[in-house]
Amino acid sequence: MKKVVMMAIVVCLLVTAISAVESQAAMAWYNCNVRQLGVDQGYYTVQLAATAPSTFTQWYTLSPTTANAQLAVILTAASTGQQVSAYVDPNNMYAYIYSIYLNNY
């Protein structure tokens, strides 16, 4: 009986570890267009539409510690029509934008 319980625990831990690795694998740099920007429950949120290396549209939250700097980049991109390069997880809705840069091409 103890062996069965231990085996079940080991299997659960392995499944959790594999899931964590898969979710981290999605974190990458994406070239994006700024689609929408707003405030929701006190947080700035932005909808980015990725164009490369894959295509998706997702909502993200600006990090509270760097929201002013990220907001400046996003507003510049939105007002000039430029793309941004963002380090984000495309599978995690409303996750923080880790890094964002204005593209100049």
C-alpha positions in Angstrom: 0.0 0.0 0.0 2.8 2.4 0.9 4.5 1.7 -2.5 1.3 2.5 -4.4 0.9 5.8 -2.5 4.6 6.7 -3.1 4.3 5.9 -6.8 1.2 8.1 -7.1 3.0 11.0 -5.4 6.0 10.6 -7.7 3.8 10.5 -10.8 2.0 13.7 -9.7 5.3 15.4 -9.1 6.5 14.4 -12.6 3.4 15.7 -14.3 3.7 19.0 -12.4 7.3 19.4 -13.4 6.6 18.6 -17.0 3.7 21.1 -17.1 6.0 23.8 -15.6 8.7 23.2 -18.3 6.1 23.3 -21.1 4.7 26.7 -19.9 8.2 28.1 -19.6 8.9 27.0 -23.1 6.4 29.5 -24.5 8.2 32.5 -23.1 9.9 34.2 -26.0 10.4 37.4 -27.9 7.6 38.3 -30.3 7.2 41.2 -32.7 3.7 42.7 -32.0 1.3 45.4 -33.0 -0.5 47.2 -30.2 -4.2 46.6 -30.6 -5.8 48.1 -27.5 -4.7 49.7 -24.3 -6.7 50.4 -21.1 -7.0 50.2 -17.4 -8.7 47.3 -15.6 -9.1 47.2 -11.8 -6.2 49.6 -11.4 -3.8 47.9 -13.7 -2.8 48.9 -17.2 -3.7 46.2 -19.8 -2.7 46.0 -23.4 -3.7 43.7 -26.2 -0.8 42.7 -28.4 -1.1 41.0 -31.8 2.0 39.0 -32.6 3.3 38.9 -36.2 6.5 36.9 -35.7 7.8 34.3 -35.0 4.2 33.1 -34.6 0.8 34.8 -34.7 -1.6 35.3 -31.8 -3.5 38.0 -30.1 -3.4 38.2 -26.3 -4.1 40.5 -23.4 -1.2 41.4 -21.0 -0.8 43.4 -17.8 1.9 46.0 -17.4 4.2 45.2 -14.4 3.5 47.6 -11.5 7.2 48.2 -11.0 7.9 49.2 -14.6 4.4 50.3 -15.8 5.4 53.9 -16.5 8.3 52.9 -18.8 6.3 50.2 -20.5 3.4 52.6 -21.0 5.7 55.1 -22.7 6.9 52.4 -25.1 3.3 51.1 -25.8 1.9 54.6 -26.3 4.7 55.6 -28.7 4.1 52.4 -30.7 0.3 52.9 -30.8 0.6 56.6 -31.8 3.3 56.0 -34.5 2.1 52.7 -35.8 5.4 51.0 -35.0 5.7 47.5 -33.7 7.1 46.4 -30.4 9.3 43.5 -29.4 7.8 41.9 -26.3 9.1 39.1 -24.1 5.8 37.4 -23.1 4.0 34.1 -22.7 1.4 33.8 -25.4 -0.5 31.1 -23.4 -1.0 33.1 -20.2 -3.8 35.7 -20.5 -3.1 38.9 -18.5 0.4 37.8 -17.5 2.9 40.6 -17.0 5.0 41.9 -19.9 8.5 41.0 -18.9 10.3 43.3 -21.4 9.2 45.5 -24.2 11.1 47.5 -26.8 10.1 49.8 -29.6 11.0 48.5 -33.0 12.6 50.9 -35.4 12.2 49.2 -38.8 
